[in-house]
Amino acid sequence: MRTALFISLKDVRRAYRDPAGIAMMLLAPLVLTLLLGAAFGGEVGQSLTPVPVVLVDEDGGESARSLVGGLEAAGGEGLLELSRVDTREQAEAAIDAGNASAAIIIPEGFSEAFSGGWSLGGAGIQVELLQDPAASVGPRLVAGVLRQLISSFNGAWAAGAAAAVEAGAPGLAAIPESDGGFPAEPGGDLAAAQDAAEAAVHRFRELQAGTQPPQIESQSPRIGDAEATEVSVTGAVLAGMMIFFMLIAGANAARSILEEDQAGTLARLFTTPTSRAAVLGGKFLSAFLAVLLQAVILVAAGWLLFGIHWGSPVAVMLLILMGSLVSAGLGVMLNSFVRTPPQAGAIASGVVVFLGLVGGSFTGTLSAGGAFDVLRRLTPNGWLLEAWDLTMRGAPLADLGLPLLAVGAFALLFFLVGSWSFRRRYA
């Protein structure tokens, strides 16, 4: 045991004296987390930053002011960052300059279309949405908000049109039925119909303003108690990046046995009283310690630099230990089937990237659902990500039993297969 410890400490010191190795183990996951977290907003609950929108009100009427009020309310909820300009040209310039993702133009006649346009067909007026072609998510969000607001005005127009029909307005025949018009009623009073329509519109808007429509609230399932916390985008991404680079570090650390074999120092070591089991144990322990130190540094950096709440300290330490064990076991197994360090590097990189894609390391703890969640459970990093997600949400230790058991089974399997292969080679 003492010999294995000396071997492991020697390899760990060598690993952390290599600038390129340190950059791969520590800097790469932090930089990628910073970039990906910034790209997705980095907020708790995976929320997006407000979308910058410019507004042009060419109408200025009552209905237009009501629509503007709805857009401002969406801005108050953090969906839109609304600013006003006077002309279409200014709105287009704001988009071209990259200061806005979309522009909303309320045309002249908008208010009239919803209060007295029943005989003129004014309800066919259109609100324009100009979009930045380089943006994708923002304009779709703006279109959704605008569509929801416009639907309420369509409801008001329908209420007014229905009131006009009941009053029997002959002027309704001016609107073709194919365009949403209604058949005229003979002998109707147009003035009475107009009055009834306008009264219906105002009443509809008053009722709508005074009531709270049904809301849909979308949340991720909470595991554990009712006080479970949401997971930030940065925390989810760093968890995935940390596990991915732990697997790489485990493979790189275990590669030292091939390097010493190629250099001839391993053969000389076997001529000493040191047993092959001690040598293999030392290599496994060196990979374990190197990855363990890497994980501790990354967890501490995530807490200090990004303010990530990792969860219970006991659960965090268990996950770090199990992640280090499975990374070291995978590294020993992969290096046991190749002959040279270049081969080990190529094969290990391919296997780790494949596990990262299937296991979800590049999406972090964000679940894609469906078959993807089934596939990720066929990998050790998929189970680790599930455990990290539970921990960051405040789940009790009992809920980590199955993920940790699965990771431990992978670690044991990898080590047994790797040690069997190495014993056969150096028998």
C-alpha positions as CSV (number, residue, x, y, z in Angstrom):
1,M,0.0,0.0,0.0
2,R,2.8,2.3,0.8
3,T,4.5,1.7,-2.6
4,A,1.2,2.3,-4.4
5,L,0.9,5.6,-2.5
6,F,4.4,6.7,-3.5
7,I,3.7,5.8,-7.2
8,S,0.4,7.8,-7.1
9,L,1.9,10.9,-5.5
10,K,4.7,11.0,-8.1
11,D,2.2,10.8,-11.0
12,V,0.0,13.5,-9.4
13,R,2.9,15.9,-9.0
14,R,3.9,15.3,-12.6
15,A,0.3,15.9,-13.8
16,Y,0.0,19.2,-12.0
17,R,3.4,20.4,-13.2
18,D,2.3,20.3,-16.8
19,P,0.8,23.7,-17.9
20,A,-1.1,22.1,-20.8
21,G,-2.6,19.5,-18.5
22,I,-3.7,22.2,-16.0
23,A,-5.3,24.2,-18.8
24,M,-7.2,21.1,-19.9
25,M,-8.3,20.1,-16.4
26,L,-9.2,23.5,-14.9
27,L,-9.2,26.4,-17.4
28,A,-11.1,24.7,-20.2
29,P,-14.2,23.8,-18.2
30,L,-14.4,27.2,-16.6
31,V,-14.0,29.1,-19.8
32,L,-16.6,26.9,-21.6
33,T,-19.0,27.3,-18.7
34,L,-18.6,31.1,-18.8
35,L,-19.3,31.3,-22.5
36,L,-22.2,28.8,-22.5
37,G,-23.7,30.3,-19.3
38,A,-23.6,33.8,-20.8
39,A,-25.1,32.6,-24.1
40,F,-28.2,31.2,-22.2
41,G,-28.6,34.0,-19.8
42,G,-27.1,32.3,-16.7
43,E,-30.1,33.0,-14.6
44,V,-31.9,30.7,-12.2
45,G,-34.6,28.6,-13.8
46,Q,-33.0,28.9,-17.3
47,S,-34.7,32.3,-17.9
48,L,-33.8,34.5,-20.9
49,T,-32.7,38.1,-20.8
50,P,-35.3,40.7,-21.9
51,V,-35.6,41.1,-25.6
52,P,-34.9,44.7,-26.8
53,V,-37.9,45.9,-28.8
54,V,-38.6,49.4,-30.4
55,L,-42.2,50.5,-30.7
56,V,-43.8,53.0,-33.2
57,D,-47.3,54.1,-32.5
58,E,-48.7,55.8,-35.7
59,D,-52.2,55.6,-34.4
60,G,-52.3,57.2,-30.9
61,G,-55.9,56.1,-30.3
62,E,-57.5,54.4,-27.3
63,S,-57.0,50.9,-28.6
64,A,-53.4,51.6,-29.6
65,R,-52.7,52.9,-26.1
66,S,-54.2,49.8,-24.7
67,L,-51.9,47.6,-26.8
68,V,-48.9,49.6,-25.8
69,G,-49.9,49.1,-22.1
70,G,-50.0,45.4,-22.7
71,L,-46.5,45.4,-24.2
72,E,-45.2,47.5,-21.3
73,A,-46.7,45.0,-18.9
74,A,-44.8,42.3,-20.7
75,G,-41.7,44.4,-20.2
76,G,-42.4,44.6,-16.5
77,E,-42.4,40.8,-16.3
78,G,-38.9,40.7,-17.7
79,L,-39.9,39.5,-21.2
80,L,-39.4,42.7,-23.3
81,E,-37.2,45.7,-23.0
82,L,-39.4,48.3,-24.7
83,S,-38.4,51.6,-26.1
84,R,-40.4,54.2,-28.1
85,V,-39.4,55.8,-31.4
86,D,-41.4,58.1,-33.6
87,T,-41.0,56.7,-37.1
88,R,-40.6,53.5,-39.0
89,E,-37.2,54.6,-40.3
90,Q,-35.9,55.0,-36.7
91,A,-37.2,51.5,-35.9
92,E,-35.4,50.0,-38.9
93,A,-32.2,51.9,-38.0
94,A,-32.3,50.5,-34.5
95,I,-32.6,46.9,-35.8
96,D,-29.8,47.5,-38.4
97,A,-27.5,48.9,-35.6
98,G,-28.1,45.8,-33.4
99,N,-29.9,47.9,-30.7
100,A,-33.1,45.9,-31.1
101,S,-34.1,42.4,-32.0
102,A,-37.6,43.4,-33.2
103,A,-39.8,46.5,-33.9
104,I,-43.6,46.7,-33.5
105,I,-45.4,49.2,-35.7
106,I,-49.0,50.1,-34.8
107,P,-50.5,51.6,-38.0
108,E,-52.8,54.5,-38.3
109,G,-56.5,53.4,-38.1
110,F,-55.8,50.6,-35.6
111,S,-58.1,52.1,-32.9
112,E,-60.8,52.9,-35.5
113,A,-60.8,49.2,-36.6
114,F,-61.9,48.2,-33.1
115,S,-64.5,50.9,-32.5
116,G,-66.7,51.7,-35.4
117,G,-65.1,49.9,-38.4
118,W,-67.9,47.3,-38.7
119,S,-69.3,48.8,-41.9
120,L,-66.0,49.7,-43.4
121,G,-64.0,46.4,-43.0
122,G,-61.4,48.1,-40.9
123,A,-60.8,45.0,-38.8
124,G,-58.5,43.8,-41.5
125,I,-55.8,46.2,-40.4
126,Q,-52.4,44.7,-39.5
127,V,-49.8,45.4,-36.8
128,E,-46.4,45.0,-38.3
129,L,-43.5,43.1,-36.6
130,L,-40.0,43.8,-38.0
131,Q,-37.4,41.3,-37.1
132,D,-33.6,41.1,-36.9
133,P,-32.7,38.3,-39.3
134,A,-29.7,37.5,-37.3
135,A,-31.8,36.9,-34.1
136,S,-33.8,33.7,-33.5
137,V,-35.2,33.3,-30.0
138,G,-36.0,37.0,-29.3
139,P,-38.3,37.7,-32.3
140,R,-40.2,34.5,-31.7
141,L,-40.8,35.6,-28.1
142,V,-42.0,39.0,-29.2
143,A,-44.3,37.5,-31.8
144,G,-45.8,35.3,-29.2
145,V,-46.5,38.2,-26.8
146,L,-47.9,40.3,-29.6
147,R,-50.1,37.5,-30.9
148,Q,-51.6,37.0,-27.4
149,L,-52.4,40.7,-27.1
150,I,-53.9,41.0,-30.5
151,S,-56.1,38.0,-29.8
152,S,-57.8,40.1,-27.1
153,F,-58.5,42.9,-29.6
154,N,-59.9,40.3,-32.0
155,G,-62.2,39.2,-29.3
156,A,-63.4,42.8,-28.8
157,W,-64.0,43.2,-32.5
158,A,-66.0,40.0,-32.6
159,A,-68.1,41.2,-29.6
160,G,-68.8,44.5,-31.4
161,A,-69.5,42.8,-34.7
162,A,-71.9,40.4,-32.9
163,A,-73.7,43.3,-31.3
164,A,-74.0,45.1,-34.7
165,V,-75.5,41.9,-36.2
166,E,-78.0,41.8,-33.4
167,A,-78.9,45.4,-34.1
168,G,-79.4,44.6,-37.7
169,A,-76.9,46.9,-39.5
170,P,-77.3,46.9,-43.3
171,G,-73.9,48.3,-43.7
172,L,-72.4,45.0,-42.6
173,A,-72.9,43.7,-46.1
174,A,-69.9,45.8,-47.1
175,I,-67.7,43.2,-45.5
176,P,-67.5,40.0,-47.5
177,E,-68.3,36.9,-45.5
178,S,-65.0,35.4,-46.7
179,D,-63.2,38.2,-44.9
180,G,-65.0,37.7,-41.7
181,G,-68.1,39.8,-42.4
182,F,-71.6,39.0,-41.5
183,P,-74.8,38.9,-43.6
184,A,-76.9,42.0,-43.4
185,E,-80.2,42.0,-41.6
186,P,-83.1,43.7,-43.5
187,G,-84.5,46.8,-42.0
188,G,-81.7,47.4,-39.5
189,D,-80.7,50.8,-38.1
190,L,-77.0,51.5,-38.9
191,A,-76.6,54.2,-36.3
192,A,-78.1,51.9,-33.6
193,A,-75.8,49.1,-34.8
194,Q,-72.8,51.3,-34.6
195,D,-73.7,52.4,-31.0
196,A,-74.3,48.8,-30.0
197,A,-71.0,47.7,-31.5
198,E,-69.0,50.4,-29.7
199,A,-70.7,49.8,-26.4
200,A,-69.9,46.0,-26.8
201,V,-66.3,46.8,-27.5
202,H,-65.9,49.0,-24.5
203,R,-67.7,46.6,-22.2
204,F,-65.6,43.7,-23.5
205,R,-62.3,45.6,-22.8
206,E,-63.5,46.7,-19.4
207,L,-64.4,43.1,-18.4
208,Q,-61.1,41.9,-19.8
209,A,-59.1,44.5,-17.9
210,G,-60.9,43.7,-14.6
211,T,-60.3,40.0,-14.7
212,Q,-57.3,37.7,-14.6
213,P,-57.4,35.2,-17.4
214,P,-56.2,31.6,-16.7
215,Q,-52.4,31.4,-16.6
216,I,-50.1,28.6,-17.6
217,E,-47.0,28.2,-15.3
218,S,-44.2,26.0,-16.6
219,Q,-41.8,24.7,-14.1
220,S,-39.3,21.8,-13.9
221,P,-40.4,19.1,-11.5
222,R,-39.1,19.7,-8.0
223,I,-37.5,16.7,-6.3
224,G,-37.4,16.6,-2.5
225,D,-39.2,19.0,-0.2
226,A,-41.3,22.0,-1.2
227,E,-38.4,24.4,-0.6
228,A,-36.3,22.8,-3.4
229,T,-34.3,25.4,-5.3
230,E,-34.1,25.9,-9.1
231,V,-30.8,25.2,-10.9
232,S,-29.1,28.1,-12.6
233,V,-27.9,27.7,-16.2
234,T,-24.3,28.2,-15.1
235,G,-24.6,25.5,-12.5
236,A,-26.1,23.1,-15.0
237,V,-23.4,23.8,-17.6
238,L,-20.5,23.6,-15.2
239,A,-21.7,20.3,-13.8
240,G,-21.7,18.8,-17.3
241,M,-18.3,20.3,-18.2
242,M,-16.8,19.2,-14.9
243,I,-17.8,15.6,-15.4
244,F,-16.6,15.6,-19.0
245,F,-13.2,17.0,-18.2
246,M,-12.9,14.6,-15.2
247,L,-13.2,11.7,-17.6
248,I,-10.6,13.2,-19.8
249,A,-8.2,13.8,-16.8
250,G,-8.7,10.2,-15.6
251,A,-7.7,8.8,-19.0
252,N,-4.7,11.2,-19.2
253,A,-3.5,10.3,-15.7
254,A,-3.8,6.6,-16.2
255,R,-1.8,6.9,-19.5
256,S,1.4,7.2,-17.5
257,I,1.6,3.4,-17.2
258,L,1.9,3.2,-21.0
259,E,4.4,6.0,-21.1
260,E,6.6,4.2,-18.5
261,D,6.2,1.0,-20.4
262,Q,7.4,2.6,-23.6
263,A,10.3,4.3,-21.8
264,G,11.4,1.0,-20.2
265,T,11.0,2.2,-16.6
266,L,8.0,-0.1,-16.0
267,A,10.0,-3.2,-16.9
268,R,12.7,-2.2,-14.4
269,L,10.1,-1.6,-11.8
270,F,8.8,-5.1,-12.3
271,T,12.3,-6.5,-11.5
272,T,12.0,-5.1,-8.0
273,P,10.1,-6.7,-5.1
274,T,7.2,-4.3,-6.0
275,S,4.1,-6.4,-7.0
276,R,2.2,-5.9,-10.1
277,A,-0.9,-5.3,-8.0
278,A,0.9,-2.4,-6.2
279,V,1.9,-0.9,-9.5
280,L,-1.6,-1.1,-10.9
281,G,-3.1,0.2,-7.7
282,G,-0.7,3.1,-7.7
283,K,-1.7,4.1,-11.2
284,F,-5.4,3.8,-10.4
285,L,-4.8,5.9,-7.2
286,S,-2.9,8.5,-9.1
287,A,-5.7,9.0,-11.6
288,F,-8.2,9.1,-8.7
289,L,-6.3,11.7,-6.8
290,A,-5.6,13.9,-9.9
291,V,-9.3,13.9,-10.8
292,L,-10.4,14.4,-7.1
293,L,-8.2,17.5,-6.8
294,Q,-9.5,18.8,-10.2
295,A,-13.2,18.4,-9.1
296,V,-12.6,20.1,-5.7
297,I,-11.0,23.1,-7.5
298,L,-13.8,23.3,-10.1
299,V,-16.5,23.1,-7.4
300,A,-14.8,25.8,-5.4
301,A,-14.3,28.0,-8.5
302,G,-18.0,27.6,-9.4
303,W,-19.0,28.7,-6.0
304,L,-16.6,31.7,-5.8
305,L,-16.7,32.9,-9.4
306,F,-20.3,32.1,-10.5
307,G,-22.1,31.9,-7.2
308,I,-23.3,28.4,-7.9
309,H,-25.2,26.7,-5.0
310,W,-24.0,23.1,-5.3
311,G,-26.2,21.8,-2.5
312,S,-25.5,19.8,0.7
313,P,-21.7,19.6,1.4
314,V,-22.0,15.9,2.3
315,A,-23.8,15.2,-1.0
316,V,-21.2,17.3,-2.9
317,M,-18.3,15.3,-1.4
318,L,-20.0,12.0,-2.2
319,L,-20.5,13.1,-5.8
320,I,-16.9,14.3,-6.1
321,L,-15.6,11.0,-4.7
322,M,-17.8,8.8,-7.0
323,G,-17.1,10.9,-10.0
324,S,-13.3,10.6,-9.3
325,L,-13.6,6.8,-8.9
326,V,-15.5,6.3,-12.2
327,S,-13.1,8.6,-14.1
328,A,-10.1,6.7,-12.8
329,G,-11.7,3.4,-13.5
330,L,-12.5,4.4,-17.1
331,G,-9.0,5.7,-17.6
332,V,-7.4,2.4,-16.4
333,M,-9.8,0.3,-18.6
334,L,-9.2,2.4,-21.8
335,N,-5.4,2.4,-21.4
336,S,-5.4,-1.4,-20.8
337,F,-6.5,-2.1,-24.4
338,V,-3.9,0.0,-26.2
339,R,-0.2,-0.3,-26.6
340,T,1.1,3.2,-27.1
341,P,0.3,6.7,-25.6
342,P,-0.8,8.1,-29.0
343,Q,-3.3,5.3,-29.4
344,A,-4.5,5.9,-25.9
345,G,-5.0,9.6,-26.5
346,A,-7.0,9.0,-29.7
347,I,-9.2,6.2,-28.4
348,A,-9.8,7.9,-25.0
349,S,-10.8,11.1,-26.7
350,G,-13.3,9.4,-28.9
351,V,-14.8,7.4,-26.1
352,V,-15.1,10.3,-23.7
353,V,-16.7,12.6,-26.4
354,F,-19.2,9.8,-27.2
355,L,-20.1,9.4,-23.6
356,G,-20.4,13.2,-23.3
357,L,-22.8,13.3,-26.2
358,V,-24.9,10.4,-25.1
359,G,-24.7,11.2,-21.4
360,G,-25.6,14.8,-21.7
361,S,-22.4,16.4,-20.6
362,F,-22.7,19.2,-23.2
363,T,-26.2,20.1,-22.1
364,G,-25.5,19.9,-18.4
365,T,-28.3,18.9,-16.0
366,L,-30.9,20.4,-18.5
367,S,-33.0,17.4,-19.4
368,A,-34.1,16.9,-23.0
369,G,-36.7,14.3,-22.0
370,G,-37.9,11.3,-24.0
371,A,-35.5,8.7,-25.4
372,F,-32.5,11.0,-24.5
373,D,-33.1,10.5,-20.8
374,V,-33.2,6.7,-21.3
375,L,-29.9,6.8,-23.3
376,R,-28.1,9.0,-20.8
377,R,-28.7,6.4,-18.1
378,L,-26.6,3.9,-20.0
379,T,-23.5,6.1,-19.2
380,P,-21.8,6.9,-16.0
381,N,-21.8,10.6,-16.7
382,G,-25.5,10.5,-17.3
383,W,-26.1,9.1,-13.8
384,L,-23.7,11.7,-12.3
385,L,-25.5,14.5,-14.0
386,E,-28.8,13.3,-12.6
387,A,-27.3,13.2,-9.1
388,W,-25.8,16.7,-9.4
389,D,-29.2,18.0,-10.6
390,L,-30.9,16.4,-7.5
391,T,-28.3,17.8,-5.2
392,M,-28.5,21.3,-6.6
393,R,-32.3,21.2,-6.2
394,G,-31.9,20.4,-2.5
395,A,-32.9,16.7,-2.7
396,P,-32.2,14.6,0.5
397,L,-29.3,12.2,0.5
398,A,-31.7,9.2,0.2
399,D,-32.7,10.4,-3.3
400,L,-29.1,10.0,-4.4
401,G,-29.0,6.3,-3.6
402,L,-29.8,5.0,-7.1
403,P,-27.6,7.4,-9.1
404,L,-24.6,6.8,-6.8
405,L,-25.1,3.0,-6.9
406,A,-25.2,3.1,-10.7
407,V,-22.0,5.2,-10.8
408,G,-20.3,2.9,-8.3
409,A,-21.2,-0.1,-10.5
410,F,-19.7,1.5,-13.5
411,A,-16.5,2.3,-11.6
412,L,-16.2,-1.2,-10.3
413,L,-16.8,-2.7,-13.8
414,F,-14.2,-0.4,-15.4
415,F,-11.5,-1.2,-12.8
416,L,-12.1,-4.9,-12.9
417,V,-11.9,-5.0,-16.7
418,G,-8.9,-2.8,-16.8
419,S,-6.9,-4.7,-14.1
420,W,-7.7,-8.0,-15.8
421,S,-6.4,-6.7,-19.1
422,F,-3.2,-5.3,-17.5
423,R,-2.5,-8.5,-15.6
424,R,-2.7,-10.5,-18.8
425,R,-0.3,-8.1,-20.5
426,Y,2.3,-8.0,-17.8
427,A,1.9,-11.5,-16.5
